[in-house]
Every structure is written in structure tokens, then in C-alpha cells.
Amino acid sequence: MLRLRNHLIGILQGSKVLFSDFEDDGEMWTGTGPRERRTRVRFKTPFKSVPAVHVSLDMWDMDQKTNQRADISATSVTENGFTIVFKTWGDTKVARVRASWMAIGEVRGEDEWTL
């Protein structure tokens, strides 16, 4: 459980296109087997401590002739940002993916500063 130590809570959210591989025959669209795409997200304003981050598929475009397999997660979370990791495997053909994210955590007060 993330325990927040003050009353100053910040929420940042956004959406990011991770790839559009059908346009240029990228590996998510033409490949098979395990495939992975990583995208770094930087917060506009850093948090005071490491926030809780939630990611989800916001839009996906997959070939209907193959099994639809997808795994999405947030890794390497810091006060300044995190990495979205999208994975697929087998014969799945993924044309494009957009992810939405939300970060919730402590923020610095106006009278708090670092020297």
C-alpha cells in the first residue's frame, strides 16, 4: 500500500501513442514470437516521492485473423517519470497502440524547497 504522508496530493494523467507499425511494416505488425516496445514518460512536474502509476490500453488496432494478445505495464517508476512496457507474443499482429496513464502521489508544498 502506498501511504501518503501529507495532504498535498497530485494527480497527473496523459495518453501516448506507443507505436503505429502497420504504416511501415514494423515488427509488431509483421513479426511473430515475443515482441516488446518501451516508451519513457516524463512528468511535467516531479512528485515529492515515487507515485503510484496506472497504465491501460486506450486504443488498440489488431488483426482479427490472429489471436489478440497484449500485456501492458508501468516499470522504472521514479519521482520524475516511468516507462510504459507493451508486450505481445505468438502470431498476434498489432497495427498500433495508444496507452493512457495516471500517476497519483505526494507533491511538494509551496514552502518546501530543496537546496
DOROGU-368087 format. One line per 10 residues: number of its first residue (from 1); their letters; for each residue x, y negated, z of N, C-alpha, C. Coordinates in Angstrom, 1 decimal. Layout:
// residues N
NUM> a> X/Y/Z/X/Y/Z/X/Y/Z | ...
// end
This chain:
// residues 115
1> mlrlrnhlig> 0.8/1.2/0.0/0.0/0.0/0.0/0.9/-1.2/0.0 | 0.6/-2.2/-0.8/1.2/-3.5/-0.9/0.6/-4.3/0.2 | 1.4/-4.7/1.2/0.9/-5.6/2.2/1.4/-7.0/2.0 | 0.5/-8.0/1.8/0.8/-9.3/1.6/0.9/-10.1/2.9 | 2.1/-10.8/3.1/2.4/-11.4/4.3/1.9/-12.9/4.5 | 1.3/-13.4/3.5/0.8/-14.8/3.7/-0.5/-15.0/2.9 | -1.0/-16.2/3.1/-2.3/-16.5/2.5/-2.2/-17.0/1.0 | -0.9/-17.2/0.6/-0.7/-17.6/-0.8/-0.6/-16.5/-1.7 | -1.6/-16.1/-2.4/-1.7/-15.0/-3.4/-1.8/-15.5/-4.8 | -1.0/-15.0/-5.7/-1.0/-15.4/-7.1/-1.5/-14.3/-7.9
11> ilqgskvlfs> -2.2/-14.6/-9.0/-2.6/-13.6/-10.0/-2.2/-14.1/-11.3 | -1.4/-13.4/-12.0/-1.1/-13.7/-13.4/-1.6/-12.6/-14.3 | -2.1/-12.9/-15.5/-2.6/-11.9/-16.4/-2.2/-12.3/-17.8 | -2.2/-11.3/-18.7/-1.9/-11.5/-20.1/-2.2/-10.3/-21.0 | -1.9/-10.5/-22.2/-2.1/-9.5/-23.2/-1.0/-9.5/-24.2 | -0.5/-8.4/-24.7/0.6/-8.4/-25.6/0.5/-7.3/-26.6 | 0.7/-7.6/-27.9/0.7/-6.6/-28.9/2.1/-5.9/-28.8 | 2.1/-4.5/-28.6/3.3/-3.8/-28.4/3.9/-3.4/-29.7 | 3.1/-3.1/-30.7/3.7/-2.8/-32.0/2.5/-2.7/-33.0 | 2.9/-2.7/-34.3/1.9/-2.6/-35.4/2.7/-1.8/-36.4
21> dfeddgemwt> 2.8/-0.5/-36.2/3.7/0.3/-37.0/3.1/0.8/-38.4 | 1.8/0.6/-38.6/1.2/1.0/-39.8/1.7/0.0/-40.9 | 2.0/-1.2/-40.6/2.4/-2.2/-41.6/3.7/-1.9/-42.3 | 4.6/-1.3/-41.5/6.0/-1.0/-42.1/6.4/0.5/-41.9 | 5.4/1.4/-41.8/5.7/2.8/-41.7/6.7/3.1/-40.5 | 6.4/2.4/-39.4/7.2/2.7/-38.2/7.0/4.0/-37.6 | 7.9/4.4/-36.7/7.9/5.8/-36.1/6.6/6.2/-35.4 | 5.9/5.2/-34.8/4.7/5.6/-34.1/3.6/6.0/-35.1 | 3.7/5.5/-36.3/2.7/5.8/-37.3/3.1/7.0/-38.2 | 4.4/7.2/-38.4/4.9/8.2/-39.3/5.6/9.4/-38.6
31> gtgprerrtr> 6.0/9.2/-37.4/6.8/10.2/-36.7/5.9/11.2/-36.0 | 6.6/12.2/-35.4/6.0/13.3/-34.6/6.9/13.5/-33.4 | 6.3/14.3/-32.5/7.1/14.5/-31.2/7.0/13.4/-30.3 | 7.8/13.4/-29.2/7.8/12.4/-28.2/8.3/11.1/-28.8 | 7.6/10.0/-28.6/7.9/8.6/-29.0/7.6/7.7/-27.9 | 8.4/6.6/-27.8/8.2/5.6/-26.8/8.5/4.2/-27.3 | 7.8/3.3/-26.7/8.0/1.9/-27.0/8.0/1.1/-25.7 | 9.0/0.3/-25.5/9.2/-0.5/-24.3/9.1/-2.0/-24.6 | 8.4/-2.8/-23.8/8.2/-4.2/-24.1/8.4/-4.9/-22.7 | 9.3/-5.9/-22.6/9.5/-6.6/-21.4/8.6/-7.8/-21.3
41> vrfktpfksv> 8.0/-8.0/-20.2/7.1/-9.2/-19.9/7.7/-10.0/-18.8 | 7.9/-11.3/-19.1/8.5/-12.2/-18.1/7.3/-13.1/-17.6 | 7.3/-13.2/-16.3/6.2/-14.1/-15.6/6.6/-15.5/-15.9 | 5.6/-16.4/-16.2/5.8/-17.8/-16.3/6.3/-18.4/-15.0 | 5.8/-17.9/-13.9/6.2/-18.4/-12.6/6.6/-17.1/-11.8 | 7.8/-17.1/-11.2/8.1/-15.9/-10.4/7.3/-15.8/-9.1 | 7.1/-14.5/-8.7/6.4/-14.3/-7.4/7.5/-14.4/-6.3 | 7.0/-14.5/-5.0/7.9/-14.5/-3.9/8.5/-13.2/-3.6 | 7.7/-12.1/-3.8/8.1/-10.8/-3.6/7.6/-9.9/-4.8 | 8.0/-8.7/-4.9/7.6/-7.8/-6.0/6.0/-7.7/-6.0
51> pavhvsldmw> 5.4/-8.0/-7.1/3.9/-7.9/-7.1/3.4/-6.5/-7.5 | 2.2/-6.3/-7.3/1.5/-5.1/-7.9/1.1/-5.4/-9.3 | 1.4/-4.5/-10.2/1.2/-4.7/-11.7/0.3/-3.6/-12.2 | -0.7/-4.0/-12.9/-1.6/-3.0/-13.6/-1.6/-3.3/-15.1 | -1.4/-2.2/-15.8/-1.5/-2.3/-17.3/-2.6/-1.4/-17.9 | -3.2/-1.8/-19.0/-4.2/-0.9/-19.6/-4.1/-1.1/-21.1 | -4.6/-0.2/-21.8/-4.8/-0.3/-23.3/-5.9/-1.3/-23.6 | -5.6/-2.3/-24.3/-6.6/-3.3/-24.6/-7.2/-3.1/-26.0 | -6.3/-2.6/-26.9/-6.7/-2.3/-28.2/-5.8/-1.2/-28.7 | -6.4/-0.1/-29.3/-5.5/0.9/-30.0/-6.2/1.3/-31.3
61> dmdqktnqra> -5.3/1.6/-32.2/-5.8/2.0/-33.6/-5.0/3.3/-33.9 | -5.7/4.4/-33.9/-5.1/5.7/-34.1/-5.8/6.4/-35.2 | -5.0/7.3/-35.9/-5.5/8.1/-37.0/-6.5/9.1/-36.4 | -7.7/9.3/-37.0/-8.7/10.2/-36.5/-8.4/11.6/-36.9 | -7.5/11.9/-37.8/-7.2/13.2/-38.2/-6.3/14.0/-37.3 | -5.7/13.3/-36.3/-4.8/13.9/-35.4/-5.3/13.7/-33.9 | -4.7/14.5/-33.0/-5.1/14.3/-31.6/-4.6/12.9/-31.1 | -5.5/12.3/-30.3/-5.2/11.0/-29.8/-4.6/11.1/-28.4 | -3.3/10.9/-28.3/-2.5/11.0/-27.0/-1.8/9.7/-26.7 | -2.0/9.2/-25.5/-1.3/7.9/-25.1/-1.1/7.9/-23.6
71> disatsvten> 0.0/7.3/-23.2/0.4/7.1/-21.8/0.9/5.7/-21.7 | 0.4/4.9/-20.8/0.9/3.5/-20.7/1.1/3.3/-19.2 | 2.2/2.6/-18.9/2.6/2.3/-17.5/3.4/1.0/-17.4 | 3.6/0.6/-16.2/4.5/-0.6/-15.9/5.7/0.0/-15.1 | 6.9/-0.4/-15.5/8.1/0.0/-14.8/9.0/-1.2/-14.6 | 10.0/-1.0/-13.8/11.0/-2.0/-13.6/10.4/-3.3/-13.1 | 9.4/-3.3/-12.2/8.7/-4.5/-11.7/9.6/-5.2/-10.8 | 9.8/-6.5/-11.0/10.5/-7.4/-10.2/9.7/-8.7/-9.9 | 10.2/-9.6/-9.2/9.5/-10.9/-9.0/9.4/-11.7/-10.3 | 10.2/-11.4/-11.3/10.3/-12.2/-12.5/9.6/-11.5/-13.7
81> gftivfktwg> 9.2/-10.2/-13.6/8.6/-9.6/-14.7/8.6/-8.1/-14.6 | 8.3/-7.4/-15.7/8.2/-5.9/-15.7/8.3/-5.4/-17.1 | 8.3/-4.1/-17.3/8.4/-3.5/-18.6/7.1/-2.6/-18.8 | 6.5/-2.9/-20.0/5.4/-2.0/-20.4/6.0/-0.9/-21.1 | 5.6/0.4/-20.8/6.1/1.6/-21.5/4.8/2.3/-22.1 | 4.9/2.4/-23.4/3.8/3.2/-24.1/4.5/4.4/-24.7 | 3.8/5.6/-24.5/4.3/6.9/-25.0/3.2/7.6/-25.7 | 3.7/8.4/-26.7/2.8/9.3/-27.3/3.6/10.5/-27.7 | 3.0/11.6/-28.2/3.7/12.8/-28.5/2.9/13.7/-29.5 | 3.5/14.8/-29.9/2.8/15.7/-30.8/2.6/15.1/-32.2
91> dtkvarvras> 1.5/15.4/-32.8/1.2/14.8/-34.1/0.4/13.5/-34.1 | 0.3/12.9/-33.0/-0.5/11.7/-32.9/0.1/10.6/-33.7 | -0.8/9.9/-34.5/-0.4/8.8/-35.3/-1.0/7.5/-34.8 | -0.1/6.6/-34.3/-0.6/5.4/-33.7/-0.3/4.2/-34.6 | -1.3/3.5/-35.1/-1.1/2.4/-36.0/-0.6/1.2/-35.2 | -1.3/0.8/-34.2/-1.0/-0.4/-33.4/-1.6/-0.3/-32.0 | -1.0/-1.0/-31.1/-1.4/-1.0/-29.7/-1.3/-2.4/-29.1 | -2.3/-2.9/-28.3/-2.2/-4.1/-27.5/-2.5/-3.7/-26.1 | -1.7/-4.2/-25.2/-1.9/-3.9/-23.7/-2.3/-5.2/-23.0 | -3.1/-5.0/-22.0/-3.4/-6.1/-21.1/-2.8/-5.8/-19.8
101> wmaigevrge> -2.4/-6.8/-19.0/-1.8/-6.6/-17.7/-2.2/-7.7/-16.7 | -2.1/-7.3/-15.4/-2.4/-8.2/-14.3/-1.4/-7.9/-13.2 | -0.8/-9.0/-12.7/0.1/-8.9/-11.6/-0.5/-9.7/-10.4 | -0.5/-9.1/-9.2/-1.0/-9.8/-8.0/0.0/-9.7/-6.9 | 0.4/-10.8/-6.3/1.4/-10.8/-5.3/1.5/-12.1/-4.6 | 2.4/-12.2/-3.6/2.7/-13.4/-2.9/3.4/-14.4/-3.7 | 3.0/-15.7/-3.5/3.7/-16.8/-4.2/4.3/-17.7/-3.1 | 5.2/-18.5/-3.5/5.8/-19.5/-2.6/4.9/-20.7/-2.4 | 4.9/-21.2/-1.1/4.1/-22.4/-0.8/4.9/-23.6/-1.3 | 4.2/-24.7/-1.3/4.9/-26.0/-1.8/6.1/-26.4/-0.9
111> dewtl> 6.0/-26.0/0.4/7.1/-26.4/1.3/8.2/-25.3/1.5 | 8.1/-24.3/0.7/9.1/-23.2/0.7/10.0/-23.4/-0.6 | 11.3/-23.5/-0.3/12.2/-23.6/-1.4/13.5/-22.8/-1.1 | 14.2/-22.5/-2.1/15.5/-21.7/-1.9/16.6/-22.6/-2.2 | 17.6/-22.6/-1.4/18.8/-23.4/-1.6/19.9/-22.6/-2.4
// end
